[in-house]
Amino acid sequence: MTETIKVDHLEGIQYIIIYLMLLVSLIPVIAISRSKETTERIAYASSFGNKLALIILVSGVFRGDWMIACIGAFILIVGDAGMLILSLLEMRI
């Protein structure tokens, strides 16, 4: 009985962490809409891509699905090109 309560409590914390990460990832989107210089927009977009990669990585670890976590790590390493590869993989599946 106590183990199920602990597991449910941990799942709630995991969802809170994911939702907080999603809210934080909206900050570069707001910055992109407010900036007018192209160089700033590119920097904010790369920041947004890194935040999404971290969300993919953390959610993969929370789910225990290491394939998703590896894709998140791959996106972090390669950068925005990893997002393109991920979208191409999703189109094939």
MOHU-V790782 format. One record per residue. N is the residue number from 1. SS is DSSP state (H for helix, E for strand, C for the rest). D_LAST is the distance of its C-alpha to the last C-alpha in Angstrom with 2 decimals. Layout:
n=N ss=SS d_last=D_LAST
n=N ss=SS d_last=D_LAST
This chain:
n=1 ss=C d_last=39.53
n=2 ss=H d_last=39.77
n=3 ss=H d_last=36.51
n=4 ss=H d_last=34.55
n=5 ss=H d_last=36.34
n=6 ss=H d_last=35.45
n=7 ss=H d_last=31.77
n=8 ss=H d_last=31.73
n=9 ss=H d_last=33.65
n=10 ss=H d_last=31.22
n=11 ss=H d_last=28.22
n=12 ss=H d_last=30.24
n=13 ss=H d_last=30.99
n=14 ss=H d_last=27.36
n=15 ss=H d_last=26.51
n=16 ss=H d_last=29.54
n=17 ss=H d_last=28.51
n=18 ss=H d_last=25.03
n=19 ss=H d_last=26.69
n=20 ss=H d_last=29.37
n=21 ss=H d_last=26.94
n=22 ss=H d_last=25.30
n=23 ss=H d_last=28.82
n=24 ss=H d_last=29.77
n=25 ss=H d_last=26.76
n=26 ss=H d_last=28.19
n=27 ss=H d_last=31.29
n=28 ss=H d_last=29.94
n=29 ss=H d_last=28.72
n=30 ss=H d_last=32.29
n=31 ss=H d_last=33.68
n=32 ss=H d_last=31.65
n=33 ss=H d_last=33.04
n=34 ss=H d_last=36.55
n=35 ss=C d_last=36.73
n=36 ss=C d_last=37.80
n=37 ss=C d_last=37.55
n=38 ss=H d_last=34.49
n=39 ss=H d_last=34.82
n=40 ss=H d_last=34.85
n=41 ss=H d_last=31.76
n=42 ss=H d_last=29.86
n=43 ss=H d_last=31.10
n=44 ss=H d_last=30.13
n=45 ss=H d_last=26.60
n=46 ss=H d_last=26.16
n=47 ss=H d_last=27.64
n=48 ss=H d_last=25.13
n=49 ss=H d_last=22.24
n=50 ss=H d_last=23.92
n=51 ss=H d_last=24.41
n=52 ss=H d_last=20.78
n=53 ss=H d_last=19.97
n=54 ss=H d_last=22.67
n=55 ss=H d_last=21.34
n=56 ss=H d_last=17.91
n=57 ss=H d_last=19.97
n=58 ss=H d_last=22.40
n=59 ss=H d_last=20.06
n=60 ss=H d_last=18.21
n=61 ss=H d_last=21.72
n=62 ss=H d_last=22.89
n=63 ss=H d_last=20.13
n=64 ss=C d_last=20.70
n=65 ss=C d_last=17.09
n=66 ss=H d_last=17.82
n=67 ss=H d_last=14.34
n=68 ss=H d_last=14.14
n=69 ss=H d_last=17.77
n=70 ss=H d_last=17.25
n=71 ss=H d_last=14.82
n=72 ss=H d_last=17.62
n=73 ss=H d_last=20.20
n=74 ss=H d_last=18.46
n=75 ss=H d_last=18.49
n=76 ss=H d_last=22.12
n=77 ss=H d_last=23.09
n=78 ss=H d_last=21.62
n=79 ss=C d_last=22.10
n=80 ss=H d_last=20.49
n=81 ss=H d_last=18.80
n=82 ss=H d_last=16.56
n=83 ss=H d_last=15.41
n=84 ss=H d_last=14.55
n=85 ss=H d_last=12.56
n=86 ss=H d_last=10.70
n=87 ss=H d_last=10.02
n=88 ss=H d_last=8.93
n=89 ss=H d_last=6.45
n=90 ss=H d_last=5.19
n=91 ss=H d_last=5.55
n=92 ss=H d_last=3.81
n=93 ss=C d_last=0.00
